[in-house]
Amino acid sequence: MKILVSIKRVADPDNASKLKVSSDGTAVTSEGLEWKMNPFDDWSLEAALRLTENAAEKNARVGEVVLVSIGPNDEHTQRIIREGLAKGAERGILVEADDANLDSNVVSQILKAVVDKENPDLVVMGKQAADGDSNVAGTKLAARLGWPIINYAMKISTNDDGKTLEVKRELDTGVATVKVTGPAVITTSDRILQPESVKNGITPADHQYAKLEVGGRYASLKGIMQAKKKPIDQMSLGDLGIEAKVALKYTKFELPPARSGDTTFVESVEDLVDKLHNTAKVI
Amino acid sequence: MEAPTKGYLFETDEHRALREQVRRFAAAEIAPNAHAWEEANEFPRELYSRAAKAGFLGVGYPEELGGDGGDLGHVLCASEEVVLAGKSVGTCVGLGSHGIALPPIVRFGNDDQKERFVRPTLAGDKIAALAITEPGGGSDVAAVRTKAVRDGDHYVVNGAKTFITSGCRGDYITTAVRTGGEGHGGISMLVVESGTPGFSVSSKLKKTGWWASDTAELIFEDCRVPATNLIGQEGTGFLMIMMNFVTERLFLAGQCVAIAELAYRESVAYAKQRQAFGKNLAGFQVIRHKLADMATQIAAARALTGECVTRYLNGEETPSLAAMAKNAATDMCSAVCDQAVQIHGGYGYMREYVVERLYRDARLYPIGGGTREIMNEIISKVEGY
């Protein structure tokens, strides 16, 4: 099975409080921020790796995971691709593009072009990126490809190397089980990190993955050393025959008002509901 | 999650990538429990297999034995991140007790011993401990009194060991025993499995610091150990111990750098937040200069430790420089932790503050792994006076 996994670099979500808005309000500035792999992509990578390995034999690879990252061709994007390679992916693709010229529309165009080139059996991607939180690119990509889209996957099983899959989707109203014939685009929810969330018909069905709570697997030192030798293909939008035209324009950014830090004690549930509704305006 | 340190001069992208992974592991798996595990004098045994699965127990060991490759420099970086992000020195040293127990088997053991002991330890299935010090003597290694007398296919071991890290929970103990006559030529290394009749843990010792790590006194009473558990040749134990000490001292120097770095970070954060006389503590020159001195001392000890690691990895003989690095780092660590407590004032004397614990942890280092005085003896000998 060959899986394409898109990974985006985002400003470290743990330091979101350091975000600043440019003085003219037209952009969020990223100076001084640390770049991390989008956590949602990290979950998808975990799912893709589990689908393409025999975990009972020291995570022996039985398929191929190709990473694609779209962004500036700099040390940060490369470091994030290397991290994915260190976790086990086979190779990487860096599509050079300026952040300002990217939106879900352009990203889905680029990913379509990469899919056309690579012919993967599946695309597994983060349901959203931790910076823009748009939650659009996966669905748009599937539409462009004419492939099924399965959003918010929390369990994935296949017994025929990904040709057909049973996927459980985590929804607000419950869990939906869908059966799908590949190729398809899948986005994941964080429950895909659960020890028994992925069955690929090769790793023994009773295998328990290590409990992961905040992200995918850790890259081992061995993986880090191997990653240095794995190829990262670099390409431009021109190479893929794409003219970037963003459909989305941001007109103004502003930071939320600073919190006062005032504490109000309430006497009753009614009082609490009233304060949350009328004073804090959060419900 | 803390920002990365500037690290050692020898570090490459690979070391930095390793730090990032270990930092995430320690922040998620250790930090939330650090205080509780230290107070409980124990961390869950399961943490060994979690660390192994994450790929960190095998750092510094060859792949053919189930390790992850890498060298002493990688071990120092990984262990520093466990301290910085995990914030429990006791857990770090308990989790790392194989770092001193395995090398004699890796270097001098036979294939069977490597399969039986090294592989399962790096997989997190077995806990390893090293036992050299005895109730009657520590620094005088050549005077080991625990006896191992050959009887057919077995050695019959009698004696006692003390201050043994992971000794209570260890599945096997790499033990220094006397198989021959007096002096260093009579010492051998024998692996004693904890289930062996005649082996027992006489007490779990209560310590000043390192609470989360178990420390034991062990008793051997007519303990029959298969002769196949002898590492290398009879009488070569002293050499193994001495070789082990060079790396152990660098581990300890690295831990001192890490502990001091953590104490320093905690102090900087506290000094910026704590208000007194209408401004924060960092607004006072006396506090700023304390912090500046701490940062300087850490940088100096880190530089010497890093230099010694580099020379060691280049194949130089470094017993004297390793002793210097250990003394410089332990002195620095004690001084920095002392000042960290001072900056924290009354809170620095309270158990729920990290610096209070680090202050106690720091006291081990001029004693363990060869005392400050023994380090100076080594330096004197090499320097020729």
Interface residues (C-beta under 8 A of the other chain):
Chain A: D14 E34 R79 R82 E83 A86 A210 K211 E213 V214 G215 R217 Y218 A219 S220 L221 K222 G223 I224 M225 A227 K228
Chain B: M1 A3 D13 E14 A17 L18 E20 Q21 V22 R24 F25 A28 R50 K53 A54 G55 F56 G58 V59 E63 D68 G69 G70 H74 A78
